[in-house]
């Protein structure tokens, strides 16, 4: 297995951990998948992503490529639905409008720590950037 494949697998494992931690809480609060949180400016939310997450998305979009972000709405939100749902970022997995802010903070800090560790392990630059900048300037390290 190549280093790139190992990195992608490691990101997948981080996402699975986040999903498991969020699942019980979400079942109680019922995210309606309304897509409002994908319009970051309207919802008062800013999504930040890391280098491993952008690499993971790029690898899973093949042969499609990373889309640029022209507005405050995630370019993968089409008609109120996420078109990359299985490959969505940690922030998308953690945040939803009825979620507990303390839980979100704890999960976000843990995810960031894990992504930083991956950057060290795979010798790639750690970049923590807002989604628009990350998508519009994407280049593989």
C-alpha positions in Angstrom: 0.0 0.0 0.0 1.4 3.4 -1.0 1.8 6.3 1.5 -1.1 8.1 -0.3 -3.4 5.1 0.2 -2.3 4.8 3.9 -3.1 8.5 4.4 -6.5 8.2 2.8 -7.2 5.1 4.9 -6.1 7.0 8.1 -8.5 9.9 7.2 -11.3 7.4 6.7 -10.6 6.0 10.2 -10.7 9.5 11.8 -14.0 10.2 10.0 -15.4 6.9 11.2 -14.5 7.8 14.8 -16.1 11.2 14.5 -19.3 9.6 13.0 -19.5 7.1 15.8 -19.1 9.9 18.5 -21.7 12.1 16.8 -24.3 9.4 15.9 -25.9 9.0 19.3 -26.2 12.8 19.8 -27.6 13.4 16.3 -30.2 10.7 16.8 -31.5 12.6 19.7 -31.5 16.0 18.0 -32.4 14.9 14.5 -30.5 16.8 11.8 -33.0 17.5 9.1 -30.3 17.7 6.4 -31.8 21.0 5.3 -28.5 22.3 3.8 -28.6 25.6 5.6 -25.3 25.1 7.2 -23.7 24.7 3.8 -24.4 28.4 3.1 -21.7 29.5 5.5 -22.2 33.2 5.4 -26.0 33.0 5.8 -25.7 30.5 8.7 -23.0 32.5 10.4 -20.6 29.5 10.2 -17.1 29.2 8.7 -15.8 25.8 7.7 -12.1 25.1 8.1 -10.4 22.0 6.6 -6.9 20.5 6.8 -4.5 19.2 4.2 -5.3 15.5 4.8 -9.0 16.2 4.3 -8.5 17.9 1.0 -6.2 15.1 -0.2 -8.9 12.6 1.0 -11.6 14.4 -1.0 -9.4 14.7 -4.1 -8.6 11.0 -4.0 -12.3 10.1 -3.7 -13.5 12.4 -6.4 -11.6 10.7 -9.2 -11.9 11.3 -12.0 -13.8 14.5 -11.0 -11.6 17.1 -9.5 -11.9 19.6 -6.7 -14.5 22.3 -7.4 -13.7 25.9 -6.7 -15.9 27.8 -4.4 -17.4 31.0 -5.9 -19.9 32.0 -3.2 -20.4 31.4 0.5 -22.2 28.1 -0.4 -20.2 24.9 -0.5 -19.9 23.9 -4.2 -20.8 20.4 -3.3 -24.3 21.4 -2.0 -26.6 20.9 -4.9 -30.3 21.7 -4.4 -29.9 21.6 -0.6 -28.1 18.2 -0.6 -24.5 17.3 -0.1 -23.2 15.5 -3.2 -20.0 14.4 -1.4 -21.7 13.2 1.8 -19.5 10.0 2.3 -16.4 12.1 1.8 -17.5 15.3 3.6 -15.1 17.1 5.9 -14.7 16.6 9.7 -16.4 20.0 10.3 -19.4 18.9 8.3 -19.6 15.7 10.3 -19.4 17.5 13.6 -21.4 20.6 13.0 -25.2 20.7 12.6 -27.5 23.5 13.7 -29.0 21.8 16.7 -25.7 20.3 18.0 -24.2 21.0 21.4 -21.4 23.6 21.1 -19.2 22.0 23.8 -19.4 18.6 22.1 -18.6 20.2 18.7 -15.5 22.0 20.3 -14.2 18.8 21.9 -14.7 16.8 18.7 -13.1 19.5 16.5 -10.1 19.8 18.8 -9.6 16.0 18.7 -9.9 15.9 14.9 -7.4 18.7 14.5 -4.9 16.9 16.7 -5.4 13.7 14.6 -5.0 15.5 11.3 -1.8 17.3 12.6 -0.4 13.9 13.5 -1.1 12.6 10.0 0.8 15.5 8.6 3.8 14.7 10.7 3.6 11.0 10.0 3.3 11.4 6.2 5.6 14.4 6.0 3.0 16.7 4.5 2.4 20.4 5.3 -0.2 21.0 7.9 -2.6 23.7 6.6 -5.8 24.6 8.4 -7.7 26.8 6.0 -11.2 28.0 5.4 -12.9 25.9 2.8 -13.0 28.5 0.0 -9.3 29.1 0.2 -8.5 25.4 0.4 -10.7 24.5 -2.6 -9.6 27.5 -4.7 -5.9 26.9 -4.1 -5.8 23.1 -4.0 -2.5 21.6 -5.0 -1.2 18.2 -3.9 1.8 18.6 -1.6 
